[in-house]
Amino acid sequence: MKLNYSRRNKSALHEPLLKSQPVDVWRRRLAKIVFRPIGFAFYILHFTFYLLFFPSCGDSAKKSEKYPGFFQTEEGVHYRIHSVGESGKKPGENDWLELQMINTVADSTIYDSELDNARGTLLMPFSGNKYFHVLSEGDSATFILPAGGIFAYDFDSSAQLMRMNVKLVRILTAADAEKISTAVSPDPELDEQKMMAVFLRKHGLKLEPDGNGLYFKSLKEGTGTAPQPGEPVSVRYSGQFLNGQVFDRSKNALEFNWGAEKQVLRGLEIAIARMKSGGEAMILLPSQLAFGKEGSGDGRVKPYTPVVYYIEIIENKP
């Protein structure tokens, strides 16, 4: 299997691996969707814009002829209510929404709030948004949206539809939403462990951590030699957050001298030591083996953030 890498220049692709410099996939076997390095932030910004300004669902929905079991609004929005909350409370103009959300395109998950943070939810302003007007507190539903148009930057043009599976967990005041979003966890390392457990469960991985806390899954056994101290090693890599956001990946091979201090993240060093030339692996790293309690120098990776890397050893040069 070949890893899918974004277009990066040579100097940029060194940044996430070199511990001394600012730090700037689940390899999507089924997906044709590729997040670019800035794609996730772009996606969230435009996704919020889309929800805020998408035409009102209103109350004039009719049964969808295209999607059985769904309703269709006059504006062409297709939605299906799966369960109804007990309170019947509707969001107001200045309220915020706490949502559980999973978005999929072409059978591939592109966003999962449960893997976004230890809380497992997404906070979003309602702001008169009529898109969620059909929901009451506690309701769960699926919406079918066009994946093109405003989403074209992030998605392969062949992907036509996005399914947004959402539950409106709570309706909050702006003040309450601010408190939740800025709350500091009393045990961030425990939060990491919970998030990694969710990641493993959702991907059907039955892995145990090694003595360092690293999870290692071989994707392809190497047939060459193992890295030797002082010898050059060439690797390709893809780094992502647990929610699917790729924060950096290489196109060209990165070459460095094996064993030299602080050339790569500690977790990558441990993983590469277990591999041979031609091998590929997925590794799940707690923050202590990645960017630690300080996060990355450029702020892209926040403190106490577990990450996933896909690595491939291209060759060892004795």
VORO-540399 format. One record per residue: residue in one letter; x, y, z of N, C-alpha, C in turn. Coordinates in steps of 0.1 Angstrom, whole numbers, plus 5000, padded with zeros to 4 digits. Example, Ala and Ser with C-alpha at 12.3 -4.5 7.8 and 13.67 -1.06 7.14 Angstrom:
2
A513249435078512349555078513249675078S512849785071513749895071512950005079
This chain:
318
M500849885000500050005000500950125000K500450234993501250354992500550465001L501350535008500750645015500450765006N499450845010499050955003499651085009Y500451155002501151275007500751395000S500651505008500351635002501551694996R501351804989502451874982503051974992R504251944997504952025006506352055000N506952165003508352184999509252125009K510552105005511452025012511652085026S511752215028512052275041510852255050A509652265045508452265053508252125058L508552015051508251885055509251835066H510351915069511151875080510651925093E509752025093509452095105508752005116P507751915112507151845123507951735129L509051695122509851585128510951635136L511451755133512651805140512151875153K512551805164512051855177512551995181S513752025176514352155180513752275172Q512952245162512352355154510852365156P510252475153508752485154508052375146V507052315152506352205146505252255137D505552245127504552315120503652335129V497550815081496150845084495450715085W495150805102494550685096494550715081R495350635074495450645060494050615055R493550705047492150695043492050585031R491950465035491850355025490650365017L489550405023488250405016487950545010A488550645015488150775012488850835000K488250914992488850994981489051134986I488751164999488851295004490251315010V490851425007492151455013492151595020F492351595033492551715040493851775037R493951895032495251965031495752015044P496952055045497552095058496652195065I496052285058495252385064493752355062G493452235057492152205053491152205064F491552155076490552135086490052265092A490952365094490552495098489652565088F490052545075489252595064487852535064Y487852405067486552325067485652375078I486152395090485352435101484852575099L485652665094485252805091484152805081H484352735070483352735059482152655063F482352555071481152475075480252555084T480852635093480052715102479352825094F480052885084479552985075478352925068Y478552805063477452735055476252715064L476452675076475252645085474552785089L475352885090474753015094473953075083F474353055071473753125060472953035050F472852905053472152815045470652855047P469852845036468452885037467652815047S466652875053465852815064465252685059C465252585069464552465067463052495068G462752585076461352625078460452515083D459152525082458252415086457452355075S457952385062457152345051457852215044A458352125052459052015047457951915042K458451835032457551725026458451605025K457851485023458551365022459451375010S460751325012461651325001461451214991E461351244978461251144968462551074965K463651144968464951094964465551004975Y465251034988465850964999464650915008P464350785006463250725014463450745029G462450785036462650805051463050945055F463451025045463851165047462751265044F462851385049462051495045462851595037Q462151665029462851765021462151905022T462952005025462452145026462252205012E461652315011461452384999462852424992E463852435001465152474996465952354992G465452234993466152114989466952044999V466852085012467552015023466851885027H467651785027467051655031467451625045Y466551585054466851555068465951445073R466351375083465651265089465851275104I464751285112464751285126464751135131H465851105139465950965144465250945158S465451045166464951035180464551185184V463551185193463051315198463351335213G463951445216464251475230462951495238E463051495252461951505260461551645263S462451745263462151875267461351955257G461651925244460952005233461452145232K462552185239463152315239463752345226K463452465221464052515208465152615211P466252625203467252725205466752865201G467252965209466853105206467953175199E467753295195468653375187470053385192N470153395206471553415211472053295218D471453175216471853055223473052995215W473652905222474752815216474252675217L474752595208474352455207475552365210E475352265219476352165222475852035214L476751995204476351895195477351775195Q476751655193477551545190477351535174M478551525167478451525153479451435146I478951355136479751275128479451305113N480351355106480151395092480851295083T480251235073480751135064480551175049V481551145041481451155027482051025021A481250965011481750845005482150745015D481350725025481550625035482750645044S483350755043484550785051484250905061T484550885074484350985083485351095082I484851225080485751335079485751425091Y484751405100484851475113484051395123D484551375135483951305146484151385159S483151445164483351525176483851445188E483551315188484051235199485551225199L486151245188487651235187488251375186D487451475188487951615187488451665200N487851615211488251655224487751555234A488151565247487751465257486251485260R485751605258484351625261483451545250G483951535238483251465228482151545221T482151675223481051755216481651875209L480851935201481152055193480252165198L480852285201480052395204479852495192M478652535190478452615178477352725181P477452845177476452945179475252915170F474052935176472852915168472653045159S472753165165472753285158471653305147G470453255151469353265141469453165130N470353075131470552975121469352885120K468752885108467552815106467852665102Y469052635100469452505095469052405106F469352435118468952345129467652375135H466852455128465552495133464652375135V464952275128464052155129464352075141L465452105149465852025160465352095173S465052005183464852055197465951985205E466052035217467051975226466851825228G467951755226467851605227467551535215D467151605204466851535191468151495184S468051385177469151345168468551325154A469451355144468951355130470151345121T469851315108470851305097470351405087F471351485082471151585072471951545060I471451555048472251525036472551655029L473851685027474251815022475051795009P475151895000476051884989477451904994A478351814989479751824993480551914984G479951964973480652054965480452194969G480552284960480352424963481252484973I480752524985481552584995482452485001F482252354999483152245005484152204994A484152254982484952204972486452214975Y486852304983488252314986488752194993D487952135002488352025010488151895004F487251874995486751744991487151724976D487351594973487451544960486251574952S486351624940485151674932484251554929S484651434930483851314928482951284939A483251344951482351324963481251424962Q479951374961478851464958478051504971L478051414981477151434992477851415005M477451485015477951475029476751445038R476951345046475851315056476351365070M475551455075475851505088474951445098N475451355107474751295117474951375130V473851425136474051515147472951485158K473451515170472551515182472651645189L471551715191471551835199471551805214V472751795220472851755233472251855243R472651985242472152085251472052215243I471152295248471052435244471652525255L472652605252473452675262473352825260T473552905271473753045269475153065264A475453185259476753215254477853215266A477353255278478253245289478653105293D477653015293477952875296478852815286A478552845273479452785263480852835264E481052955268482353015270483052945282K482352915292482952845304483352705300I482552635292482852495288484052495279S484152585269485152585259486552625265T486552705276487752755282488152675294A487352575298487652505311488952425309V489752425320491052355320490752215327S491152115320490951975326491851955338P491351895349492151865360493151755358D492951675348493851565345493951545330P494651625323494751615308495351485303E496251425310496751295306495751185306L494851195316493751095317492751125305D492551245301491751275290492351225277E493651225276494351165264494051015264Q494150955275493950805275492550775271K491550855275490150825271490050845256M490650955250490450975236491150875228M492350825232492950715225492150585225A491550565237490650445238489550445228V488950565227487850585217488350565203F489450625200490050605187490250455183L490850385192491050245190489750165188R488750195196487450135195486850165182K486850285178486050325166486750265154H488050245154488750185143488950035144G488349975154488449835155489849775158L490649855164492049815167492149755181K492649635182492949575195494449575197L494949685202496349705204496549735218E497749695223498149725236499449815236P499549915245500650005244501949935249D503049975244504349925249504749985262G505849965267506250015279506350165280N506450235268506550375267505150445265G504150355263502750415260502450425246L503350375237503150385222502350265217Y501350295208500650185201501150175187F501550045184502150025171501449915163K501149945150500449855141501249845128S501849735125502549715113501549705101L501749785091500849775079501549705068K502849695068503649625058504949595064E505349465064506649425069507749465059G508749515065509949555057510749435053T511449435042512249325038513749365038G514049485041515449535041516049525055T516949615057517749615070517049705080A517349685093516949775103517849895104P517350005109518250125110519450095120Q520550145117521750135125522250265129P522750275141523250405146524250475137G523950605134524850675126524650665111E523750575107523450565093522250645088P522350695076521150775071519950685069V518750745073517550675071516550775064S515850715054514850795046513450745049V512550845053511250805056510250895050R509050845048507850935045506950925057Y506151025059505251025071504051105068S503051075076501751145076501351155091G501151285096500751305109499351365110Q498551315119497151365120496651355134F495651435137494951425150493951315150L493451275161492551165162491251185155N490851305153489651335146489751335131G490951295126491051285111491751405105Q492051515112492751625106494151595104V494651605092496051585089496751725092F497751725101498451845104499751855096D500251745091501451755083501751625076R502251625064502651505057503651535047S504451435043505551455034505151405020K505851465010505751414997507051344993N508151414995509451354993509951295006A510851205005511451135016512251235025L512151215038512951295047514151205052E515351255050516551185054517151245066F517551155075518251205087519151085092N520151125100521051025106520450955118W520250825117519650745128520450755140G519750775151520450775164520850905169A520951005161521351145165520351205174E520751275184519751315194518851425189K517551415193516551525190516351555175Q516451455167516151475153514751455150V514151355157512751325155512051315168L510651315167509851295179510251165186R510251165199510551045206509750925202G508450945200507550835196507950775182L508350865173508750815160510150745161E510950785169512250715171512050575176I511150565186510850425191510250335180A509350395173508650315162509550275151I510450365146511350335135512350225139A512650225152513650125157513049985156R511749975155511049845153510849805139M511249885129510949865115512249835107K511949785095513049765085512749835072S513749855064513549925051512449865043G511549945038510349895031509149875039G509249895052508149875061507249995063E506049965066505050075069504350045082A503950145089503350125102502450245105M501450225114500650325120501050325135I501250445140501550455154500650565161L500150525173499350615181500150665192L500350795194501350855203500650935214P500850915227500351005237501251135236S500851245241501651365240503051355245Q503251275255504551265261505551215251L505151145241506051095230505951175218A505151285218504951365206505351515210F504351595212504651735213504451785228G504151695237504251725251503151815257K503551865268502651955276502652105270E503652125261503752265256503152275242G502952155235502352165222503452205212S503052215199504052255189504452405189G505552435184506052575184505152665177D504452625167503552715159502152715164G501852635174500552635180499552535173R499952475162499152385154498652265163V499652215170499352095179499252155193K498152145199497952195213498552105223P498752165235499352085246498451965249Y499151855254498551735258497651675246T498151675234497351625223497951495218P497151385219497651255212497551265197V498451205190498451215176498751075169V498451065157498650945149499650975138Y500550885136501450895125501450765116Y501550785103501850675094503250705089I504050605090505450615086505850495076E506750535067507250435058508750455056I509550355059510950355057511250325043I511850425036512150415022513350335020E514450375026515650295025516650335036N517550245039518650275048519950275039K520850375041522050385033523250355042P523850235042524950205050526150295047
